[in-house]
């Protein structure tokens, strides 16, 4: 963190406070993201990554265009933290393959059935028992959440966006909202509680009266179903690649 702070070019003439005064703000952002990540990810590492985003925001901030600095900076702080998580390759290669296989199965079944497939149908397509499928989904939850964050909460329009960027983000959010309506009631409820109400997995379990482990499974399945709905061509291309590689 110290080396990153040394790279700050100083007050950019926008009347910002000293960088140290914004560190509690960075820590709050990091703590919110940490709640969604595996416990072995150190909060200090997330804060250090967030400081990089803070420095970028301080150097680029223009008070004539944006009046709320923290609102402006939050997008870049979150982005820097997620970039660090991607750099570490939080999602191992075998987990990526596992996740993609489940996502493809969901996408294929959705097209074939013209509806959201049942859990039993997904398990059958993958030649798994429902219990094994749930176990795999639970293990994938942390990495799927990070991946889904790339699309869902990070792309809200901001005052700093160009008109084109704002239009593109709003269009994406409309697509996301429409895709969510295609999910089952339980999946919609869990997404709402997790991303909008900001409840922890344990708290969601109390609300819907299931175990924390089951919440992990539902959340992971919901994100995979959404990705399959939003990127139906992806599963087709992956299937062609698999056939071509045989």
N, C-alpha and C positions, 0 to 999 in steps of 0.2 A: 504493500500500500504506500509506503514511504516513497519508493521510487516513482510510483505513478503520480503522486502529489507533486513531486519535484518537476514533473513535466508541464505542470500548469503554468500558462503564460502570464498569469496575474489578472487583475481586474480588467475586463474588456470594455470598460466605460459604461456598463449597463447598471451600475449601482448595486451589484451583488454583494452579499455578505462574504466574509472570509470563508474559505472552503471548510474549515473545521466546524462551522455552524451548521453545515448541511449534512454532516456525518450521521447524526441521529436519524435524519430523513432516509438516508441510504440504508441504514440498519433496519428501519421499519419495512422498507421495500423487500430487503433480503429475508427478513423474518417471515413475511407473508409467503414468499416463494418457498422458503425452507419447510413450511408446514406440508408442502406437497411433494417433498423429496425424501429419499431414503435417509435414515438416521446417520449413516456414516459420512454424509456430506457435511462438512464443517461450516457453520454459520460464518466464521471469520473469512473463509475463502470466498463465500458469496459476497460479503461486504467488500472485500478487496476488489473483486471483479466489478461490483457496482460503482466503486469510486472511479474506475476508468470511464464508465458511462457518465458519471457526474462531471468529470473534467471535460469531456466532450461537450456536454450540455452547457457548461459555463463558458466555454470558448465560442460556442455557436449561438448563444442566447441573444436575442434582439428584442429589447423591451418595447420598441415601437410597434412590433408585430404581436407579441405575446405578453400579457400582463402578469400571468401567474407562472413564476419560474419553476416551482416544484411540479406543477402539472406538466410543464414542458419537459422537465428533466426526468420524470418518472419513466417515460417511454424508453429513454436511452439507458437509464440505470437497469431496468428490467432486461433490455436487449443485451447489455453487456454481460449480465449474469448468465443469461441463456446461452450466449456465445461461448462463455467459459465452460458451461456444462457440455455443450456440443464438442468443444475442443478436447475435453477429457474422454469423449466417447463413452458417456454414461451408459448407453445402450450397447451391450456386447453384441458381437456379430451373430451368435446363435439366437439371441433374443430378438434381433432385428428380423431374422429369417422366420422365427416362430410367429412374431407379430404379423408379418406380411402374409404368411400362409393363412392365418385366421381371417385377416382382413379380406384376402382374395376369396376365401370360401363364403364369407358373408356377402360380398359383392356378387358373386356368381349366383348364389341362391336367391338373392333379392331380385335379380333380373329374371331368373327362371320362374320364380313363384309370383312375381309382381306384387310382392309384399315383404315385410320384414320377416326374416326366417326365425323360427323358434330355436331355442337353445339346443333342443334335442336334434333338430335338423342340422345345425352347424356341427355338432359333435359327430353325427353320422357321416357327414361329408368328409370330415377329417379322420374318420375311422378311429374315433376316441369315445370313451365313455363320458357322460356329462360331468362326472366327478373329476376326471382327468382334465377336461376342458376348463373347468372352473379353477383348478389348481394352476394351470398355465396362465389363465387370465389374471389371477391374483399376483403371480410373479411378474407379469408384464405391467402392472398398474403404475409403478413409479416412472418408468420410461415412456409409457404412453401419455402420461400426464404432461411430461416435459414436451413431448412432441406436439400434443394438442395445444399447449400453450402458445406454440409458434403461430397458430392460426386464430385461436379464439380470443383471449383477453388482450393480447399484445397489439392487435391491429385496429383498435378503436381510433376513429378520426381524431385529430388534435389540431389545435390552433396553428401549429407549426407546419402543417401539411400544405402542399400546393393544391390548387383546385383539382388537378388530375388525381393526385394521391388520395385526396378526400373522397372523390367519387368512387375510386377503385375499392377503397376500404368499406365504404357504405354498401357497395354492391356485394362485396364478400360477406358482410354481415347479414344482408338480406338472404343470400344463398344459405348461410349457416342457419338462420332462423327457420327458413323453409325446410331444411333438412332435418332439423330437430323435431318438427311436427310429424315426421314420418317414423319417429322412434316410438317404442311402447311407453306407456304411462310411467312405469317404474324407472326406465332409463332417463326420461325427461325430468322426473322428480330429482333424481340423484345429481344430474348435471346442474339443475337449478340450485340445489342446496350447496353443491361444491364450488361452482364458479360464481354464482351471484350472491348467495347468502354467506359464502366464505366459511362454511362449517368444515370442521375436520372430519376425517373418515369415522372416527369414533362417535362424534356428535350426530352424524348422518345415520349411523347405525341405531342410535337411540330413537331418532325421529321415525324411521321406517321399520323399526323393530326387527332388525337382523343383526348379525355379528359384524364386527369391523372387517373381518375377512371377506364376508359376502359383499360388503360395500365395495371393497377393492375389486372384486370380480365384476360387479355390475358397472362400475365406473370404467374399467378397462374395456369391457364389451361395448359400452355406449360410445366410447371414443373411436373404437375400431369400426363400429357400424356407421358412425358419422363420416369417417374417412372414406368408407366404401361408397356411401351415397354421394359425397362431394367429388370423388374421383373415380367414377365407374369405368373409365377407360384404362385406368392404371392396372386393374385386375386383369383385363383382357391382354394388355401388353405383357404382363408378367407371365400369364399362362402361355402365350406364344413363345416367350423366351425359354420357358421350361421345356416345352415340346421341341423347340429347335436344338436344345442342348442335349437331347437324348441320342 
